[in-house]
Amino acid sequence: MSKRVIIVGAGLVGSLLAIYLRRRGYEVNIYERRGDMRQQSLVAGRSINLALSDRGIRALEEVGAMDHIRPIAIPMHGRQIHQPDGKEVYQPYGKTGQYINSVSRGELNKTLMTLAEQSGARIHFQYRCLQVDWSANQFVFEKSDGSEVRVAGDLVFAADGAFSAARLQYQLQHDRFQYQQSYIDFGYKELTIPAGANGQFQMEPNALHIWPRKNYMLIALPNPDGSFTCTLFFPFEGDPSFSSLQSDEQILNFFHAQFSDATALMPDILSQYRNNPTASLVTVKCYPWVLEDRFALIGDAAHAIVPFFGQGMNCGFEDCFVLNTLMEKHGSDWKALLQEYQSLRKPDGDAIAELALNNFLEMRDRVANPRFLLQKKIEAKIHSQYPDQWVPAYAQVTFSPHIRYSEALVNSLKQEAIMQQLMARPDIESVWESPEVEAWVIDKLHKR
Amino acid sequence: MSKRVIIVGAGLVGSLLAIYLRRRGYEVNIYERRGDMRQQSLVAGRSINLALSDRGIRALEEVGAMDHIRPIAIPMHGRQIHQPDGKEVYQPYGKTGQYINSVSRGELNKTLMTLAEQSGARIHFQYRCLQVDWSANQFVFEKSDGSEVRVAGDLVFAADGAFSAARLQYQLQHDRFQYQQSYIDFGYKELTIPAGANGQFQMEPNALHIWPRKNYMLIALPNPDGSFTCTLFFPFEGDPSFSSLQSDEQILNFFHAQFSDATALMPDILSQYRNNPTASLVTVKCYPWVLEDRFALIGDAAHAIVPFFGQGMNCGFEDCFVLNTLMEKHGSDWKALLQEYQSLRKPDGDAIAELALNNFLEMRDRVANPRFLLQKKIEAKIHSQYPDQWVPAYAQVTFSPHIRYSEALVNSLKQEAIMQQLMARPDIESVWESPEVEAWVIDKLHKR
């Protein structure tokens, strides 16, 4: 129990992990590359708003952190779809009472850091991971004054994100490390719809707004101050794209033509578009995640994914939750524990990576299709009739933490094949509510 | 024309590239991490013998280097397959007069270094690439005394191999670099069959020897001194594997049972097995390969592949050959040149990576199957009748440098599908030499 634990990175996952480990009595030191964000004003424009859902909530509740988060979370019960003609369509995410939560990454991170410190973890800011001596598990950090510090840990977690410095040191010094970083051809840019004159929301606050435009989309998530954080997901090349929009006129014309209602709420759209950075979207896969009883990757450092299923943070929090159940099971046998952690979580990380990539097409294109919305309605109906047998894929991932991501992926492929067959029926629009259709679907499900 | 060119790495590709660039009048400095191998004795056991074939030969001939290589190359006209029962089967690689060449990586590299220097390139040994300042194209190297040297190049080629340090600096400092390193579950270990008492070969010298054993294999290539360099390709885990063979008895029993004839020629097999390192097998894919008019990856740094098609070096040499044709075409417009280099070579690098992975199964398993050998005979027959219409995949890759790897891959998939259909005929063993069969195959080929 006297293990000295080092966590590299005081982000969302590193901070939550610290709380879990302190509850088990471990000495925990976190080394964070950045300064203390609680003492700084945040740089805007580089953080997609987060959608906290059941997997993340379960992990936060387990350590009593959710009570501190709920006040800063805004429920979103469904998708508010903004069509090109200005019409809006609402699509609920799940059954009544099921929702995801808009939270600010910054606020959430600050809260978790404070809780980690209150639990007895120490956070060392402005420590940049430079080098690792793997034989001694010694990590070398560079401090802000340029000096170097060596720290030895019995057990080290790399929670330092998609471009993990600790993982790079592992990759460079170990043979047979499988590694892949793949970018999609789309980037994103954050924009803000400010609060109204009296601090009121200028659109429906309890929804995730989407402007699906086939090859690109705008989304908006509500903030407690009445504003919305919007994100434009847009190709880097082609027409239209970040490359093709060059002149002020091109930019303004594009926004007015494609997102007229949102643009009307952003009088400063041009300066926002010009000044906010364009960021890229990466998926990182690697293996192994662990080294003996003394090193493990966690969160984005192990499995960075694209944001289209809103699961990046939730998956990282679930890593902590699973580790906790394994600490219960294996006690201090960290070798067995980390092995099981890896063999449980690697397939789930791969699965949510794939689900997240697939969901981009759904969000930017399919949700604009009435046939797709009908399919979702049919699935919701079948779910209400057969709640244990047919759970829509989105709900499995988002509201069913007892279903593993890897199971949800398999189930979703199976269900989608059945639905494709059903939707091909010429009379589907007239018969979809019939018990005969439902029985056919459930029968198919069991036959496969 | 006064461009200062830097090449990182004086390996096979870096040295040949230097010769090409000198012929165009560029100032060329090569920075090599290792010492000068011409002044050192080579460390044995880490270099698969190379199979030089037509793509590589074409690239060497273009600069007159082949005359210096031919004396150290041993022709191999086919595969000599050693069955578990001790019987041997010979399978020619192509038509009479078509062969691949066994060459020692070390001797070839030394020859090319000397030719590069004779052409006016300067090789700086023991310069390790540490850092790159991309804004100034300044490369920082560490010398053997620990001092650092900054060198600026107008044009820099990273020819520093599968684990390219220059590529890593590119990856770390540029957004959206696609990168993948994937290891197969097999490793390799080099072994040596010495020359006979009077320096004679103890097996057929003009063949590539294979002991195919389904999930693993031993191969042997001849050396000019009468010895053979053998390579055991073997799983890391499982039974049998590098992990499962632990005791002296286990090792000896395995070799005697599986490779009795080869083992009889290696009286020191146990110490060789124990002392020679086990190495891993990686495929590296990345993108982009070039930066503006001033940086390009080449050879393994751009496309490291597994060795089972004998094309790693040949592909790297072909990179040089293609660059040369592009220098002819684009003159000093290196921006257009590098763009075309990348768009031509990236799909070919991906294709040979796939072909090489596929050929492992062919070498370790399929060549042991009489049905597969029959299929090869049928293809050879059709090729002799229709030399321009049906070229077996192996010959396209190995003996047909005018066919791009990416075309060869497509063709090979198409041809294999036709052959599978043909081989499914119950009477194939009796009818395969009939004109009717040949006509059917050619007809299929044109229909697809």
Contacts between the chains, C-beta under 8 A, distances in Angstrom:
chain1	res1	chain2	res2	distance
A	168	B	172	7.8
A	172	B	168	7.8
A	175	B	183	8.0
A	175	B	280	5.2
A	176	B	183	4.5
A	176	B	236	7.9
A	176	B	280	5.0
A	177	B	181	7.4
A	177	B	183	7.9
A	178	B	181	7.1
A	178	B	182	5.7
A	178	B	183	6.1
A	179	B	179	7.4
A	179	B	180	7.1
A	179	B	181	5.1
A	180	B	179	7.1
A	180	B	180	4.3
A	180	B	181	7.7
A	180	B	182	7.4
A	181	B	177	7.3
A	181	B	178	7.0
A	181	B	179	5.1
A	181	B	180	7.7
A	182	B	178	5.7
A	182	B	180	7.3
A	183	B	175	7.9
A	183	B	176	4.5
A	183	B	177	7.8
A	183	B	178	6.1
A	236	B	176	7.8
A	280	B	175	5.2
A	280	B	176	5.0
